[in-house]
Amino acid sequence: MGRGRLRWAVAAAAFGLLLRVPQVASVEEAEPAPAVRRGQKDGSPTALFTHADNQLHCPDRHLEHPCVEELGAYLANKSDEQDRAAALDCVNEVLSITNNYWELKNMTHLLLDLDTKEHVFDKTSRDNEFVMAGLRFADKLMRHEECLREFDVKSELEGRCVALYAKISVLKYKNAGMLREAMDVFRRVTSLAWEGAERSYAPGEAVPWDDFAHTPQIILERACPCGAARRGTTCRFASSWRTPSPRSWRRPRRP
């Protein structure tokens, strides 16, 4: 068989294999989001933004929350001071009385524009009352027992609740020009200790951020080049997408 025919035969065989590879469904096809309830038993709505209207990012979660009518009226006419005050009153009332994990989480996501494709609360201002309320929800969420429990039920390689919302809070405060508040969050979580049934962490280990400018959700401290391990230094490149150069992975030449 000539070279030309051999190449065609190899290409045809490869193409046949590709045709027989099973197709993997997309996330949307594999895990369709449940339909968001538009109303409760009394007819009141439960969500401002839905997957049905193509307004949310994550296909595997929806965003139900309180104060739908009040916030909806405010977003429909942001210049109306009465609607703005009513929306803020509702948000602050929920913040003061709720200790429900999912309610705290969804209000954080809503007011900090974490799930919606278009920002609605921080589009024109990074330090308005709604963003600040979202940060207070995040603070209350990080202190919630179910959020803290992720230090026990999740490993260092998984995204944990406290580190995630602390990272978001630090960035939101920085964007608002509130560096003192951002530093307060940084200092609080980096001094946090945890004593659980499965894992225990001393202060500085639960959220091991090493710099105010380096606050990733996940830090891999053991995935170090051999040179860093020999020097006894800490290697933290993976979580912030800083990969070492190929040279740093080479073994030293034997004498």
Phi, psi and omega per residue, in radians:
M1 nan 2.301 3.134
G2 -1.241 2.925 -3.111
R3 -1.081 -0.688 -3.123
G4 -1.088 -0.800 3.135
R5 -1.150 -0.649 3.122
L6 -1.089 -0.737 3.116
R7 -1.093 -0.747 3.123
W8 -1.114 -0.676 3.141
A9 -1.131 -0.754 3.114
V10 -1.113 -0.764 3.134
A11 -1.096 -0.737 3.142
A12 -1.117 -0.702 3.126
A13 -1.137 -0.740 3.114
A14 -1.098 -0.713 3.133
F15 -1.114 -0.678 3.099
G16 -1.105 -0.681 3.093
L17 -1.116 -0.707 3.136
L18 -1.099 -0.659 -3.141
L19 -1.156 -0.484 -3.094
R20 -1.564 -0.112 3.101
V21 -1.223 2.213 -3.137
P22 -1.125 2.456 -3.128
Q23 -1.430 2.310 3.123
V24 -1.595 2.253 -3.128
A25 -1.220 2.633 3.076
S26 -1.217 2.942 3.133
V27 -1.042 -0.687 -3.119
E28 -1.136 -0.651 -3.135
E29 -1.326 -0.652 -3.073
A30 -1.336 -0.674 -3.087
E31 -2.282 1.303 3.134
P32 -1.122 2.444 -3.129
A33 -1.211 2.493 3.066
P34 -1.150 2.574 -3.139
A35 -1.110 2.297 -3.129
V36 -1.324 2.332 3.105
R37 -1.239 2.199 -3.139
R38 -1.424 -0.355 -3.120
G39 -2.695 2.680 3.065
Q40 -1.519 -2.997 -3.113
K41 -1.063 -0.554 -3.139
D42 -1.483 0.029 3.100
G43 1.606 -0.069 -3.127
S44 -1.350 2.524 -3.100
P45 -1.273 2.775 -3.117
T46 -2.098 -0.030 -3.103
A47 -2.691 2.401 3.035
L48 -1.425 -0.610 -3.042
F49 -2.201 2.414 -3.024
T50 -2.351 2.831 3.000
H51 -1.247 -0.559 -3.136
A52 -1.046 -0.561 3.111
D53 -1.672 0.159 3.092
N54 1.011 0.802 -3.071
Q55 -1.924 -0.148 -3.041
L56 -2.044 2.673 -3.135
H57 -1.342 -1.093 -2.898
C58 -1.363 2.083 -3.103
P59 -1.273 -0.295 -3.066
D60 -1.725 0.185 3.071
R61 -2.604 2.579 3.073
H62 -2.041 3.039 -2.909
L63 -2.216 1.421 3.055
E64 -1.640 2.529 -3.025
H65 -2.846 2.839 3.061
P66 -1.371 3.095 3.065
C67 1.101 0.523 -3.087
V68 -1.122 -0.828 -3.087
E69 -1.156 -0.754 -3.112
E70 -1.166 -0.775 3.125
L71 -1.219 -0.611 3.093
G72 -1.111 -0.713 3.112
A73 -1.142 -0.692 3.113
Y74 -1.140 -0.789 -3.119
L75 -1.170 -0.483 3.106
A76 -1.248 -0.452 -3.127
N77 -2.665 1.470 -3.049
K78 -1.204 -0.258 3.139
S79 -1.448 -0.164 -3.128
D80 -1.451 1.900 -3.097
E81 -1.145 -0.552 3.137
Q82 -1.179 -0.755 3.101
D83 -1.155 -0.659 3.110
R84 -1.097 -0.794 -3.137
A85 -1.134 -0.705 3.134
A86 -1.134 -0.697 3.127
A87 -1.153 -0.763 3.131
L88 -1.157 -0.669 3.105
D89 -1.069 -0.754 -3.138
C90 -1.137 -0.813 -3.140
V91 -1.047 -0.821 -3.107
N92 -1.193 -0.568 3.080
E93 -1.146 -0.777 3.103
V94 -1.068 -0.754 3.136
L95 -1.041 -0.655 -3.060
S96 -1.338 -0.446 -3.010
I97 -1.937 -0.430 -3.018
T98 -1.466 2.526 2.961
N99 -2.331 0.414 3.113
N100 -1.434 2.208 -3.053
Y101 -1.008 -0.862 -3.076
W102 -1.240 -0.540 3.077
E103 -1.179 -0.751 3.083
L104 -1.092 -0.763 -3.101
K105 -1.147 -0.806 -3.096
N106 -1.219 -0.610 3.074
M107 -1.188 -0.608 3.045
T108 -1.080 -0.859 -3.129
H109 -1.098 -0.684 -3.105
L110 -1.161 -0.952 -3.002
L111 -1.290 -0.379 3.099
L112 -1.717 0.157 3.077
D113 0.964 0.826 -3.092
L114 -1.570 -0.415 -3.050
D115 -1.905 -0.435 -3.024
T116 -1.423 2.531 -3.139
K117 -1.203 -0.552 3.083
E118 -2.022 2.269 3.118
H119 -1.251 2.390 -3.127
V120 -2.126 -0.399 -3.090
F121 -1.771 -0.541 -3.131
D122 -1.990 0.387 -3.072
K123 -1.204 -0.686 -3.105
T124 -1.897 -0.243 -3.119
S125 -2.623 2.340 -3.141
R126 -1.627 -0.104 -3.070
D127 -2.280 0.496 -3.133
N128 -1.363 3.073 -3.024
E129 -1.122 -0.556 -3.115
F130 -1.270 -0.700 3.082
V131 -1.134 -0.745 3.120
M132 -1.117 -0.641 3.071
A133 -1.141 -0.697 3.085
G134 -1.060 -0.656 3.106
L135 -1.226 -0.571 3.061
R136 -1.229 -0.628 3.026
F137 -1.086 -0.743 3.127
A138 -1.078 -0.703 3.127
D139 -1.107 -0.753 3.129
K140 -1.186 -0.628 3.092
L141 -1.102 -0.766 -3.119
M142 -1.133 -0.382 3.116
R143 -1.608 -0.091 -3.104
H144 -1.259 2.487 -3.074
E145 -1.073 -0.591 -3.133
E146 -1.244 -0.582 3.063
C147 -1.207 -0.802 3.132
L148 -1.140 -0.535 -3.094
R149 -1.106 -0.312 3.133
E150 -1.177 -0.299 2.996
F151 -1.105 -0.460 3.127
D152 -1.595 -0.761 -2.981
V153 -1.564 -0.211 3.103
K154 -2.092 2.570 3.134
S155 -1.496 3.088 3.119
E156 -1.145 -0.323 -3.127
L157 -1.557 -0.008 3.131
E158 -1.923 2.660 3.113
G159 -1.268 2.033 -3.133
R160 -1.705 2.656 -3.013
C161 -1.016 -0.895 -3.048
V162 -1.075 -0.843 -3.111
A163 -1.106 -0.674 -3.136
L164 -1.093 -0.922 -3.052
Y165 -1.357 -0.402 2.992
A166 -1.193 -0.759 3.088
K167 -1.022 -0.821 3.138
I168 -1.082 -0.759 -3.119
S169 -1.105 -0.772 3.116
V170 -1.030 -0.790 -3.126
L171 -1.160 -0.700 3.141
K172 -1.147 -0.725 3.101
Y173 -1.147 -0.705 3.093
K174 -1.079 -0.761 3.121
N175 -1.092 -0.507 3.122
A176 -1.488 -0.008 -3.113
G177 1.326 0.306 -3.086
M178 -1.808 1.267 -3.033
L179 -1.198 -0.566 3.132
R180 -1.125 -0.763 3.115
E181 -1.154 -0.677 3.094
A182 -1.082 -0.730 3.123
M183 -1.164 -0.601 3.104
D184 -1.079 -0.754 3.093
V185 -1.108 -0.788 3.141
F186 -0.995 -0.853 -3.099
R187 -1.176 -0.650 -3.103
R188 -1.153 -0.824 -3.066
V189 -1.323 -0.533 3.121
T190 -1.323 -0.278 3.071
S191 -1.715 0.051 -3.101
L192 -1.271 2.338 3.032
A193 -1.948 2.760 3.136
W194 -2.458 2.304 3.074
E195 -2.214 1.747 -3.069
G196 -2.061 -3.092 -3.142
A197 -1.283 -0.558 -3.074
E198 -1.836 -0.628 -3.062
R199 -2.414 2.678 3.068
S200 -2.372 2.479 -3.131
Y201 -2.372 2.341 3.023
A202 -1.376 2.887 3.057
P203 -0.947 2.309 -3.098
G204 1.637 -0.166 3.140
E205 -1.806 -0.572 -3.112
A206 -1.106 -0.833 3.024
V207 -2.174 1.586 -2.958
P208 -1.502 0.942 3.064
W209 -1.247 2.411 -3.084
D210 -1.881 -0.060 -3.108
D211 -2.804 2.592 3.133
F212 -1.106 -0.368 3.116
A213 -1.705 0.073 -3.101
H214 -2.301 1.545 -3.038
T215 -2.236 1.080 -3.139
P216 -1.349 2.869 3.120
Q217 -1.281 -0.604 -3.104
I218 -2.228 2.356 3.071
I219 -2.196 2.200 3.104
L220 -1.752 1.880 -3.082
E221 -1.593 -0.315 -3.069
R222 -1.748 -0.156 -3.133
A223 -1.528 1.198 -3.033
C224 -1.961 2.593 2.951
P225 -1.062 2.705 -3.077
C226 -1.087 -0.518 3.134
G227 -1.121 -0.724 3.126
A228 -1.151 -0.669 3.132
A229 -1.134 -0.684 3.132
R230 -1.150 -0.615 -3.112
R231 -1.381 -0.189 -3.130
G232 1.321 0.344 3.135
T233 -1.656 2.814 -3.137
T234 -1.620 2.339 -3.127
C235 -1.929 2.100 -3.079
R236 -2.352 1.128 -3.070
F237 -1.804 -0.481 -2.903
A238 -1.189 -0.749 -2.992
S239 -1.272 -0.389 3.129
S240 -1.882 0.351 3.034
W241 1.136 0.418 3.060
R242 -1.689 1.807 -3.132
T243 -1.672 2.509 -3.132
P244 -1.252 2.725 3.091
S245 -1.215 2.710 -3.141
P246 -0.974 -0.556 -3.117
R247 -1.094 -0.583 -3.076
S248 -1.204 -0.240 -3.136
W249 -1.668 -0.161 -3.087
R250 -1.303 2.426 3.071
R251 -1.261 2.515 3.104
P252 -1.145 2.546 3.113
R253 -1.195 2.488 3.105
R254 -1.322 2.466 3.136
P255 -1.171 nan nan
